[in-house]
Amino acid sequence: MGPSVYVINPNSSKTVTAAIDKAVTPLRSADGPSIVCLSLAEGPPGIQSQRDVDGVIMPMLRKASELEESAGAFVIACFSDPGLHALREQSRRRVFGIAECGVLTALTLGQRFGIIAILPTSIPRHLRYLGAMGVMDRFAADLPIGLGVAELSDETRTLSRMIEVGRTLKDVHGADVLVMGCAGMASYRNALEEAVGIPVVEPTQAAVAMAVGHVRLSHARTS
């Protein structure tokens, strides 16, 4: 068995992890690498604050350390990329954060990217990260759908709010590509893209695609 791509959801929600697992299914292939999605039992039910972000770093580093020998790459499946640089220091494997990969993928699809956030409180955290990445010249706006965790279970309402926010990002803020600012929302991507009429990046898919490509190329036989 070859090395695995480990996709770590730093919250404890099995529902989110199941949605992530389903989102990356198209990237699985018989000749590998295997893609293993897992939750962090010590994490909060959802990561909604800087305190939540900071609090999951040590448990995540411990989990990654246990998986190091069988890993080909790690993906941190939270849009705040908690512990990204700490894990890069710790691990000999390549480490991908979904926010970084989602934004970098968006830059290949359009000139100005907009982010659809879940909660207004996430936006200052996103802006700090985008500033650190040096991509603010290509940034249109980051707008929340403003639904709580319980309301997100209403799929019709969630999609309609995403479409509404996506159209605002496009028509008012000039975004020509959108990034979904949360893990586990891939089931809405096609419908959102069709309704708004511009490319939509689901960040976990973007990160796992990069990770799988890296592992396959690293273990390819060269003639």
C-alpha positions, -999 to +999 in steps of 0.1 A: +000+000+000+014+034-010+014+066+009-019+082+018-032+118+015-046+125+050-073+151+051-077+164+087-109+181+096-098+200+128-133+200+142-151+171+158-181+171+134-185+137+118-211+153+095-186+178+081-160+150+077-185+129+058-193+158+035-155+163+029-151+126+022-179+128-004-164+159-020-131+143-027-145+110-040-140+121-077-103+125-069-099+089-058-085+063-082-077+026-081-040+033-084-040+057-055-030+074-035-057+066-010-074+097+005-083+093+042-106+119+058-107+121+096-120+143+123-101+157+153-119+143+184-104+170+206-117+198+183-148+219+188-180+210+169-173+239+145-144+263+142-159+298+145-133+320+163-096+327+165-096+309+199-111+278+182-084+280+155-055+283+180-069+256+202-069+228+176-033+233+165-016+211+192-041+181+189-038+183+151+001+183+153-001+152+175-025+134+151-003+142+121+027+129+140+010+096+144+002+094+107+036+107+095+051+074+084+022+064+062+015+099+048+023+111+014+008+145+021-015+163+046-044+185+039-058+208+067-095+210+060-105+242+077-107+276+059-085+292+085-056+268+078-049+263+115-014+251+122-004+251+086+031+265+092+036+245+124+028+213+106+051+222+077+079+226+103+071+193+120+065+171+090+087+158+062+056+155+040+040+182+019+012+201+038-017+218+020-042+242+036-076+245+020-078+283+023-044+288+007-051+262-021-086+275-027-074+311-032-044+301-053-067+280-075-091+309-079-062+331-091-059+308-121-096+311-130-102+348-127-088+382-120-107+391-089-119+365-064-147+368-039-152+346-008-185+333+005-181+331+043-205+314+067-204+339+095-196+376+097-171+368+126-150+348+102-143+377+079-116+395+099-097+362+103-099+357+065-087+392+058-057+388+080-048+356+062-053+371+027-031+401+037-004+377+048-007+358+015-002+391-004-032+386-026-053+417-017-048+433-051-068+405-066-094+404-038-130+416-045-148+410-012-157+385+015-194+383+024-212+360+048-244+340+042-251+347+079-267+313+088-260+295+121-250+259+123-286+247+128-298+268+098-272+253+076-290+220+077-318+236+056-302+229+022-326+250+001-322+280+023-284+276+024-281+274-014-304+303-020-283+325+004-251+313-013-265+323-047-277+357-034-242+364-019-225+351-050-244+374-072-236+403-050-199+395-051-201+393-089-224+423-096-215+448-069-179+439-061-166+427-095-157+392-086-152+369-116-144+338-095-158+326-061-142+306-033-165+288-009-151+299+025-159+267+044-151+230+043-179+205+036-200+226+013-191+210-020-226+196-027-236+232-035-208+240-059-223+230-093-257+246-086-240+278-073-217+280-103-246+276-127-268+302-110-241+329-106-224+322-140-187+324-129-163+297-117-167+284-081-138+268-062-145+244-034-113+247-013-111+211+000-113+197-035-087+222-047-063+213-019-068+175-022-063+178-060-029+194-054-020+169-028-029+139-050-010+154-079+020+159-057+020+123-043+015+107-077+043+128-093+066+121-064+061+083-067+059+081-105+085+060-123+106+082-146+120+067-177 
